[in-house]
Amino acid sequence: MLNINNLSAKIENKQILNGLNLDIKAGEIHAIMGPNGSGKSTLANVLSGKKGYKISGNIKYQNKDLFKLDIEERAHKGLFLAFQYPLEIPGVNTSNFLKTSLNAIRKSNGKKELDALEFLKIVKKKVTELKIDEKILNRQLNVGFSGGEKKKNEILQMSLFEPKMVILDETDSGLDIDALKIVANGVNTLRDKDRSFLIITHYQRLLEYIKPDFVHVLMEGKIAKTGCSELALELEKAGYAKI
Amino acid sequence: MIEELKNTFKSFNEKFSKKNTIAKTRADNFEKFVQLGFPSKNLEDWKFSDFNKIILNKFKNININLDQQNKFKFNKYIKEFEHNKIVFLNGFYNDHSFEYENEEKIIFDNLKNGPAYKEHGDNSLNLLNNAFFTDGLLLYVKKGYQCKKPLVIYNVFNTKNNNNFFNQKIIINVEENSKLDIVVYSINLNSVPIFINTSNFFLVEKKGLLKLFRINELGNKDLNYNFSQANVMENGIFENFILSCSSAFFKNEIKCTLQENHSSGFINGAILAHENLHHEIKANIEHIGQNTKSYQKIKSVLSKNSKAIFQGKIYVGSNAQKTNGYQLSKAILLDHDSEFDSKPELEIYADDVKCSHGSTSGSLDEDAIFYLMSRGLNRFDSKNLLIKGFLADAIKTITNEEIKKHFLNELVKKINELR
C-alpha cells in the first residue's frame, strides 16, 4: 500500500525527517510513537502533500510515485489524513462541506455524485453508527467545536470517504474516554483487508482499543525501533530514553 | 470637464426647470458645486478615493440624460421571491406595481416636477445631484401599515448614446409602527459607461422598521456614488446591507442618525472587488438618543489590482448614554497588487457607553486551503469555498430570509465567475 524509502524532509533548513523507511501492506495497522519534535506530524504532512518541505527519497503509494500526485489527487486516490488540529472554516456549513468533498472524491473515481437527499441518508447513518451528535452537521465547519468534536468530525469524514490509507495524526490527544472509544470504533469498523492505517500517537491508551500489527518508534527523523503492540506498553513504562 | 458641464447645466436648467424658483435653486447648487469641484484626495472624506482623478481618467465628458424612452419594458425581474416593484429607466420613473399591498396605505410619487432642494453642506456630489436630478422616488408607508412583501426598485440603464450621467433621489418615510423591506437593484444593460449619482433620504419614525438592501449589476467602467441620510426615531430600526461586486468605482456613503431613544442602525456589507475595481463603504453613525444601538460588519475580498475602503465612524453625543456601538471590518487580499484601507473612528462625548471596533486584513489561510484540498477539493474550489464562507458571514446579518438567500445566491454566482 505505502512504501516509504529513505525519506528526508527539511523545513527552513531544519532537518526533520532523516532517512525514514516504512513499509505498510494492505490491511495492516501501524502505530508510530515518538517524543515531541521527532517528526511525526511532518511525516503525516508530507504524506498528504503539504507544501513547504524540501524532500528527498521516495514514496510509493499503491505502487505509484506519491510525489507526482497533488494534494487533492492523493485524497481522490484514497489517502486520508485526520488532522492533529482540524482547521476552523467560518461560514462553511459542515454538511455542505462533507457533501462537496465526498462528491469530489466520487467524481474523480467515476462514481455518480450524490444529490442532497442521498447524501443526507448516508451521513445520518454514519453519524448514528459513530454516536456523533447530528447537530454538528448544521454548524460551521469546526467553528467553536470543542477539541473532541473536531476529532470526531475527522473520524466522521474518514468513515464517509472510506479511504484506502488512513493516517491519524494524534487524533487521540486531548480526548476523554468516550470520545476515544468513538475514534477507536470508527477505525475498527473500517478495518479490513484492503485498508491500511498509520496511527500517530503519544499514548499507548488508544492502542488498547485499536490493536496495531506493528509499533514503530520515531526518533530524530527515522524509525529507531519496530516491534509488536507490546512495544507500546514498554514505552509507556520506560519512556523513550532507553531506545 | 467642469467648463463643459457649465454649458450642459445651462441648457439643462432652461429645458428642465418649469418654474423660476426651481431653476434658481438648482443654479445655486450648481454654482457651489463649481466652486468646490469634484472631490479629491485632499478632502479627509475622500482621502482613499480621489474621485476627481477617477472621473477625469474614465470619462471625457458627462452629459445629462433627458431621454425618457417610455416604450421600453424591463422584464428581468427577480424570480426567487414575490415582491412589489418600481422600475426606473435611465433615471426616470417607468413602471410600478404594489400588487401585494393595500395601496391606500402607501403614498407614492415620482420627483419629475420637483421640488428643488436647497444647497446644503459641502458634499459637492450632493450639490451636483441637487442641480441635476431628473427624477426619483417619494414614498410614504402610512402609520401602522406593515408591508407584506418587499419592494424591489429596479434602477435600469440601457443608454446607447453618450448621455451617461444620471442623478436620482430616493426619499422614503416609514411612519409610526410601519414596516418596509426594500431592495435597490441597479443594472446597466448596455456597455456604454455611465456615472450614477444618487442622493437618498430615509426617515424611520417611532417603532418603524426600514430594511434597505442594495445590489448592483453594473459594468466594469461605470461609476456610482450613492449617498444616504437616515434618521431613526424612538424604537425605530434602520437596517442596511450593501453587496458590492460590480462597477469600476462605487462609493456608498451613509449617515445614520439615531435621533431618539432606543433606536437602532445596522450597516453591513460585503465587497467582492475583482479586476481593477475600486469600492468604498463609508458609514457615519451618530448616536444622539439614549439606549441606542448600532452595528456594522463589512467584509471585503480583493484581487487583481482592486482597492476597497471602509471608513466607519461611531459618534456618541453627550446625551447618548447607554449607547451600544459595534464595528468590525475584515478583508482578504488574494494577491499582492490589491489594496485595502480602513479608517475606524470613535468619537465619544457620553460616559456610560459600550463601543468597540476592529479591523483586520490578510491573505487566505494556506493551512485552511491545505485542509480542504486534503479532502479532495482542488485549489480553485478550496479558495472559492473559503471566500464564500468569509463573505457569507456578512450576508448572514440580513434579517429578511428570502432576500438573504437571494443575496447568497448572487454572491455564489459572482464568486464562481472569479478566475
Interface residues (C-beta under 8 A of the other chain):
Chain A: S48 G49 K50 K51 D70 I71 E72 R74 A75 H76 F80 L81 F83 P86 L87 I89 P90 G91 V92 F97 T100 S101 L102 A104 I105 S108 Q140 Q157 F161
Chain B: D365 E366 D367 A368 F370 Y371 L372 M373 S374 R375 G376 L377 N378 R379 D381 L385 L386 K388 G389 F390 L391 A392 D393 K396
